[in-house]
Amino acid sequence: MEILQSITAQIEAVGLPLYAVTVSAVPRPDTPLLLALHWHGFRRDEALPRDAPPANRPVPGSALQLNQPWTALEEIDRAMLDAAWRLGAWDMERRTARACSHVGASAREALECRQAFGDNPFAPGDESHLLAEAPDRADLMYLAAAKGYVRWLFRPVLGGLWRNTAEDDTLAPDGGRAPPCPVAPQATGGRNARTIYRLGRVSRIIVR
């Protein structure tokens, strides 16, 4: 599963530091994955009139649909652990969310589902927050609302925003790490479960 390669290709193409990386998946074998890259940067708001004072807005995130075959969530877990390890993340979060289209689901669950699949619930129909190459994104969101989903998140140091603040004895000078990742996938643990994989380590005393 080529998640790391997709991330590094986008880092090279965009040329901005990454704030965070997420992958969202419906727990059904061979369904597409949605890889979202959240950039740190600003650009001029082109929607303003030419004679208006200049104003900046955040650079849109990138959303890529990964149509790679898989049979078990452990495969995605392992690929995301490898990407997070190689890109120097301190930890990686995996969250398993239940379906939110049934009676009794909270508004917050519905909001988080929409956000996990790149929707902007605060401005329906406005896609300016995202540059998407994901033709099945809306269908995946509706399927996730009906069946549940899993979302992985990490914040990279290599190619990321956190290079100057990382205090981690496992990092190479460039902010990355050499393979293989020593952390093994864990069982998902059922609905609404949250797992934190600790990747970084500090073995010295830090005096501020």
Residue frames relative to the residue before (quaternion, step in Angstrom):
aa qw qx qy qz dx dy dz
M 1.0000 0.0000 0.0000 0.0000 0.00 0.00 0.00
E 0.2489 -0.8383 0.4778 0.0833 3.58 -0.47 1.24
I 0.1100 0.8133 -0.5596 0.1157 3.59 0.67 1.07
L 0.6494 0.5220 -0.3210 0.4503 3.59 0.89 -0.91
Q 0.6610 0.5107 -0.3154 0.4503 3.59 0.88 -0.88
S 0.6459 0.5152 -0.3244 0.4606 3.60 1.00 -0.76
I 0.6505 0.5124 -0.3174 0.4621 3.59 1.00 -0.79
T 0.6988 0.4726 -0.2887 0.4527 3.59 0.77 -1.00
A 0.6131 0.5392 -0.3546 0.4556 3.60 1.06 -0.63
Q 0.6644 0.4905 -0.3014 0.4766 3.59 1.00 -0.78
I 0.6087 0.5455 -0.3537 0.4548 3.61 1.03 -0.73
E 0.6768 0.4879 -0.2858 0.4714 3.57 0.92 -0.90
A 0.6927 0.4903 -0.2863 0.4448 3.59 0.97 -0.82
V 0.7326 0.4313 -0.2430 0.4672 3.59 0.89 -0.91
G 0.2447 -0.8252 0.4818 0.1645 3.57 1.00 -0.75
L 0.5981 0.5197 -0.3769 0.4797 3.59 1.19 0.51
P 0.5504 -0.6004 0.4434 0.3742 3.61 -1.14 0.44
L 0.4108 -0.7061 0.5300 0.2274 3.53 -1.11 0.77
Y 0.3295 -0.7142 0.5823 0.2057 3.54 -1.10 0.77
A 0.7914 -0.1482 0.1410 0.5760 3.58 0.86 -0.93
V 0.2370 -0.7293 0.6255 0.1434 3.52 -1.37 0.43
T 0.0054 0.7884 -0.6151 -0.0010 3.58 -0.93 0.87
V 0.0946 -0.7343 0.6659 0.0918 3.53 -1.31 0.50
S 0.0974 -0.7847 0.6115 0.0292 3.56 -0.91 0.97
A 0.0100 0.8077 -0.5867 0.0574 3.55 -0.96 0.92
V 0.3646 -0.6601 0.6087 0.2466 3.53 -1.20 0.65
P 0.4293 -0.7388 0.4502 0.2592 3.64 -0.73 0.97
R 0.4429 0.6168 -0.5085 0.4059 3.52 0.57 1.28
P 0.5134 -0.6835 0.4096 0.3185 3.64 -0.58 1.09
D 0.8638 0.1573 -0.1539 0.4532 3.51 -1.17 0.87
T 0.4339 0.6392 -0.5151 0.3713 3.62 1.15 0.33
P 0.5812 -0.5993 0.4062 0.3714 3.63 -1.04 0.64
L 0.3429 -0.6955 0.5917 0.2205 3.53 -1.28 0.52
L 0.2571 -0.7356 0.6007 0.1790 3.56 -1.18 0.59
L 0.1339 -0.7799 0.6108 0.0280 3.55 -0.59 1.24
A 0.0423 -0.8059 0.5904 -0.0130 3.58 -0.69 1.10
L 0.1404 -0.7788 0.6101 0.0392 3.56 -0.92 1.03
H 0.1774 -0.8002 0.5706 0.0513 3.55 -0.65 1.17
W 0.2031 -0.8310 0.5133 0.0683 3.58 -0.35 1.29
H 0.3083 -0.7000 0.6051 0.2210 3.53 -1.30 0.43
G 0.5056 0.6173 -0.4691 0.3785 3.56 -0.41 1.22
F 0.2494 -0.7638 0.5804 0.1327 3.55 -1.28 0.37
R 0.0813 -0.7708 0.6293 0.0573 3.54 -1.26 0.49
R 0.6298 -0.5393 0.3914 0.3992 3.56 -1.24 0.38
D 0.4547 -0.6735 0.5184 0.2663 3.54 -1.04 0.85
E 0.2490 -0.8138 0.5119 0.1168 3.58 -0.24 1.30
A 0.5714 0.6046 -0.3885 0.3962 3.61 1.20 -0.26
L 0.5771 0.5950 -0.3792 0.4112 3.60 1.20 -0.32
P 0.5704 -0.5661 0.4506 0.3887 3.62 -1.12 0.50
R 0.6284 -0.5787 0.3733 0.3617 3.56 -1.13 0.66
D 0.7212 0.4325 -0.2567 0.4763 3.59 1.07 -0.66
A 0.4927 0.6540 -0.4352 0.3744 3.59 1.27 0.09
P 0.5992 -0.5443 0.4270 0.4030 3.60 -1.16 0.49
P 0.5460 -0.6366 0.4218 0.3446 3.62 -0.95 0.78
A 0.0153 0.7748 -0.6312 0.0315 3.55 -1.08 0.79
N 0.2932 -0.7695 0.5480 0.1469 3.53 -1.03 0.81
R 0.1109 -0.7616 0.6334 0.0803 3.53 -1.25 0.50
P 0.6338 -0.5510 0.3628 0.4038 3.62 -1.10 0.53
V 0.5326 -0.5980 0.4906 0.3436 3.55 -1.14 0.67
P 0.5068 -0.6612 0.4454 0.3280 3.62 -0.85 0.86
G 0.4947 -0.6254 0.5112 0.3206 3.53 -1.18 0.57
S 0.3838 -0.6931 0.5567 0.2500 3.54 -1.32 0.20
A 0.0763 -0.7847 0.6145 0.0291 3.57 -0.95 0.89
L 0.0461 -0.8039 0.5925 -0.0247 3.56 -0.72 1.12
Q 0.3034 -0.7272 0.5862 0.1886 3.55 -1.00 0.83
L 0.1600 -0.7878 0.5915 0.0625 3.57 -0.76 1.09
N 0.1283 -0.8155 0.5637 0.0265 3.55 -0.41 1.26
Q 0.2848 0.7667 -0.5165 0.2534 3.55 0.64 1.15
P 0.4844 -0.6798 0.4541 0.3115 3.61 -0.87 0.83
W 0.1140 0.7651 -0.6300 0.0691 3.55 -1.13 0.73
T 0.2787 -0.7834 0.5373 0.1409 3.56 -1.13 0.60
A 0.7966 0.1523 -0.0725 0.5805 3.61 1.14 -0.56
L 0.5828 -0.5954 0.4265 0.3521 3.57 -1.11 0.70
E 0.5426 0.6264 -0.3947 0.3967 3.58 1.15 -0.50
E 0.6135 0.5514 -0.3541 0.4407 3.60 1.07 -0.66
I 0.6599 0.4745 -0.3038 0.4970 3.60 0.99 -0.82
D 0.6048 0.5667 -0.3386 0.4455 3.56 1.02 -0.86
R 0.6906 0.4852 -0.2770 0.4592 3.56 0.83 -1.02
A 0.6653 0.4996 -0.3057 0.4630 3.60 0.95 -0.86
M 0.6690 0.4810 -0.3029 0.4789 3.60 1.01 -0.74
L 0.6114 0.5269 -0.3505 0.4751 3.60 1.05 -0.65
D 0.6433 0.5156 -0.3212 0.4659 3.57 0.97 -0.82
A 0.6671 0.4928 -0.3054 0.4678 3.60 0.92 -0.88
A 0.6671 0.4995 -0.3047 0.4611 3.59 0.89 -0.91
W 0.6434 0.5194 -0.3129 0.4673 3.59 1.00 -0.82
R 0.7052 0.4763 -0.2719 0.4493 3.57 0.75 -1.07
L 0.7314 0.4084 -0.2292 0.4957 3.60 1.07 -0.73
G 0.5909 -0.6713 0.3255 0.3069 3.58 1.23 0.44
A 0.3255 0.7606 -0.5123 0.2303 3.62 1.13 0.37
W 0.5163 -0.6401 0.4766 0.3109 3.56 -1.10 0.74
D 0.7846 -0.0983 0.0746 0.6076 3.57 1.05 -0.79
M 0.2408 -0.7331 0.6072 0.1893 3.56 -1.34 0.04
E 0.2317 -0.7698 0.5834 0.1158 3.54 -0.98 0.92
R 0.0660 -0.7545 0.6509 0.0529 3.54 -1.08 0.83
R 0.0487 -0.8052 0.5907 -0.0154 3.56 -0.77 1.08
T 0.1900 -0.7619 0.6130 0.0876 3.54 -0.89 1.02
A 0.0857 -0.8200 0.5659 -0.0045 3.57 -0.58 1.18
R 0.4400 -0.6921 0.5088 0.2617 3.55 -1.03 0.80
A 0.6658 -0.4615 0.3903 0.4375 3.55 -1.34 0.14
C 0.2095 -0.8089 0.5421 0.0885 3.57 -1.01 0.80
S 0.5710 0.6067 -0.3904 0.3917 3.61 1.20 0.16
H 0.5743 0.5882 -0.3836 0.4208 3.60 1.24 0.20
V 0.6480 -0.5026 0.3927 0.4162 3.56 -1.27 0.30
G 0.7524 0.3708 -0.2817 0.4659 3.56 -0.89 0.93
A 0.5490 0.5892 -0.4096 0.4285 3.58 1.21 -0.26
S 0.4499 -0.7133 0.4743 0.2528 3.56 -0.99 0.83
A 0.6293 -0.5202 0.4147 0.4018 3.55 -1.29 0.33
R 0.6121 0.5567 -0.3511 0.4384 3.58 1.06 -0.66
E 0.6350 0.5227 -0.3329 0.4613 3.60 0.97 -0.80
A 0.6570 0.5019 -0.3095 0.4697 3.58 0.96 -0.85
L 0.6379 0.5303 -0.3160 0.4604 3.58 1.01 -0.83
E 0.6863 0.4832 -0.2872 0.4616 3.59 0.87 -0.93
C 0.6115 0.5391 -0.3499 0.4615 3.58 1.08 -0.65
R 0.6627 0.5010 -0.3055 0.4652 3.58 0.89 -0.90
Q 0.6690 0.4976 -0.3017 0.4624 3.56 0.95 -0.85
A 0.6245 0.5596 -0.3392 0.4264 3.58 1.02 -0.78
F 0.7591 0.3247 -0.1886 0.5318 3.58 1.13 -0.59
G 0.6732 -0.5898 0.2710 0.3542 3.54 1.11 0.79
D 0.4689 0.6626 -0.4654 0.3530 3.60 1.18 0.29
N 0.3064 -0.7244 0.5851 0.1975 3.56 -1.23 0.51
P 0.1967 -0.8341 0.5024 0.1143 3.61 0.04 1.23
F 0.6402 0.5377 -0.3291 0.4390 3.60 1.20 -0.37
A 0.7740 0.1281 -0.0980 0.6122 3.57 1.28 -0.26
P 0.1674 -0.8263 0.5308 0.0863 3.60 0.36 1.24
G 0.7987 0.2726 -0.2237 0.4875 3.54 -0.92 0.96
D 0.6254 0.5085 -0.3404 0.4842 3.59 1.25 -0.25
E 0.1014 -0.8250 0.5558 0.0137 3.56 -0.51 1.21
S 0.3718 0.7706 -0.4630 0.2314 3.61 1.22 0.23
H 0.6138 0.5699 -0.3489 0.4203 3.59 1.23 -0.34
L 0.7868 0.2769 -0.0857 0.5449 3.57 1.27 -0.34
L 0.1796 -0.7174 0.6605 0.1297 3.52 -1.15 0.78
A 0.0374 -0.8640 0.5001 -0.0456 3.54 -0.16 1.30
E 0.0648 -0.7177 0.6916 0.0492 3.49 -1.19 0.83
A 0.4622 0.6586 -0.4243 0.4156 3.53 0.72 1.17
P 0.1625 -0.8514 0.4903 0.0914 3.60 0.31 1.21
D 0.7353 0.4019 -0.2363 0.4920 3.61 1.12 -0.53
R 0.3005 0.8048 -0.4794 0.1794 3.59 1.25 0.24
A 0.6752 0.4856 -0.3082 0.4618 3.63 0.83 -0.88
D 0.6529 0.5062 -0.3201 0.4636 3.59 0.95 -0.83
L 0.6365 0.5228 -0.3277 0.4628 3.59 1.03 -0.76
M 0.6347 0.5324 -0.3299 0.4526 3.57 1.02 -0.80
Y 0.6766 0.4805 -0.2967 0.4726 3.59 0.89 -0.89
L 0.6383 0.5103 -0.3261 0.4751 3.59 1.06 -0.73
A 0.6352 0.5200 -0.3233 0.4708 3.59 1.04 -0.77
A 0.6351 0.5254 -0.3324 0.4583 3.60 1.00 -0.76
A 0.7148 0.4433 -0.2500 0.4796 3.58 1.09 -0.68
K 0.8090 0.2933 -0.1143 0.4964 3.59 1.03 -0.80
G 0.5330 -0.5853 0.4348 0.4293 3.59 1.21 -0.38
Y 0.1200 -0.7926 0.5950 0.0584 3.57 -1.27 0.21
V 0.2820 -0.7104 0.6134 0.1990 3.51 -1.39 0.19
R 0.0742 -0.7968 0.5993 0.0203 3.57 -0.97 0.89
W 0.1696 -0.7636 0.6186 0.0741 3.53 -1.00 0.96
L 0.0137 -0.8051 0.5926 -0.0214 3.60 -1.04 0.77
F 0.1549 0.7541 -0.6359 0.0543 3.55 -1.11 0.76
R 0.3329 -0.7196 0.5780 0.1931 3.54 -1.32 0.43
P 0.2758 -0.8142 0.4877 0.1525 3.61 -0.33 1.20
V 0.3551 -0.6834 0.5896 0.2434 3.54 -1.27 0.49
L 0.6818 0.4242 -0.2659 0.5334 3.59 0.91 -0.91
G 0.8203 0.0955 -0.1111 0.5529 3.58 -0.52 1.18
G 0.6581 0.5395 -0.2970 0.4331 3.56 1.27 0.10
L 0.7005 -0.4749 0.3664 0.3867 3.48 -1.43 -0.02
W 0.6967 0.5519 -0.2478 0.3855 3.58 1.15 -0.68
R 0.3122 0.7995 -0.4768 0.1901 3.60 1.26 0.15
N 0.7573 0.4077 -0.2197 0.4603 3.62 0.83 -0.94
T 0.7154 0.4273 -0.2590 0.4883 3.60 1.21 -0.17
A 0.5049 0.6752 -0.4161 0.3407 3.59 1.27 -0.17
E 0.0254 -0.7610 0.6482 -0.0092 3.56 -0.87 1.02
D 0.3112 0.7461 -0.4862 0.3318 3.52 0.20 1.35
D 0.3471 -0.7833 0.4844 0.1770 3.57 -0.55 1.18
T 0.6264 0.5537 -0.3488 0.4235 3.61 1.20 -0.19
L 0.5807 0.6279 -0.3648 0.3680 3.61 1.23 -0.25
A 0.4264 -0.6393 0.5776 0.2753 3.52 -1.25 0.63
P 0.7104 -0.4639 0.2991 0.4367 3.64 -1.20 0.26
D 0.6942 0.4654 -0.2918 0.4651 3.62 1.07 -0.60
G 0.5978 -0.5930 0.3525 0.4083 3.60 1.26 -0.02
G 0.6450 0.5095 -0.3310 0.4635 3.58 1.25 0.00
R 0.3254 -0.7103 0.5773 0.2373 3.55 -1.32 -0.23
A 0.4843 -0.6541 0.4983 0.2989 3.55 -1.18 0.56
P 0.4728 -0.6489 0.5020 0.3213 3.61 -1.06 0.65
P 0.6253 -0.1006 -0.7531 -0.1778 1.52 -2.43 0.69
C 0.5705 -0.5569 0.4640 0.3861 3.57 -1.28 0.28
P 0.3355 -0.7834 0.4884 0.1875 3.62 -0.70 1.02
V 0.6108 0.5589 -0.3464 0.4411 3.61 1.26 -0.13
A 0.2787 -0.7876 0.5342 0.1284 3.57 -0.77 1.07
P 0.5798 -0.5795 0.4374 0.3697 3.61 -1.14 0.56
Q 0.2481 -0.7428 0.6042 0.1472 3.54 -1.24 0.61
A 0.6339 -0.5128 0.4063 0.4124 3.57 -1.25 0.36
T 0.5736 -0.6424 0.3913 0.3244 3.57 -1.04 0.77
G 0.3693 -0.7941 0.4372 0.2047 3.63 1.09 -0.47
G 0.6515 -0.5570 0.3272 0.3977 3.61 1.14 0.32
R 0.7603 -0.4026 0.2743 0.4297 3.54 -1.37 -0.15
N 0.8543 0.1206 -0.1142 0.4926 3.52 -1.20 0.72
A 0.3933 0.6994 -0.4908 0.3395 3.56 1.04 0.84
R 0.1484 -0.7801 0.6045 0.0631 3.56 -1.12 0.73
T 0.0547 -0.7965 0.6019 -0.0172 3.56 -0.78 1.10
I 0.1425 -0.7681 0.6197 0.0745 3.57 -0.97 0.92
Y 0.1790 -0.7623 0.6159 0.0873 3.55 -0.77 1.08
R 0.2238 -0.7727 0.5792 0.1318 3.59 -0.59 1.09
L 0.1321 -0.8181 0.5592 0.0236 3.56 -0.73 1.12
G 0.7279 0.4311 -0.2383 0.4769 3.58 0.99 -0.83
R 0.1027 -0.7860 0.6069 0.0579 3.52 -1.31 0.26
V 0.0987 -0.7532 0.6469 0.0659 3.56 -1.11 0.75
S 0.0943 -0.8301 0.5493 0.0156 3.59 -0.54 1.16
R 0.6435 0.4830 -0.3196 0.5004 3.57 1.28 0.18
I 0.5132 -0.6134 0.4985 0.3345 3.53 -1.31 0.27
I 0.2119 -0.7839 0.5759 0.0950 3.56 -0.77 1.08
V 0.1143 -0.7937 0.5966 0.0322 3.57 -0.66 1.13
R 0.1579 -0.8015 0.5727 0.0684 3.57 -0.69 1.06
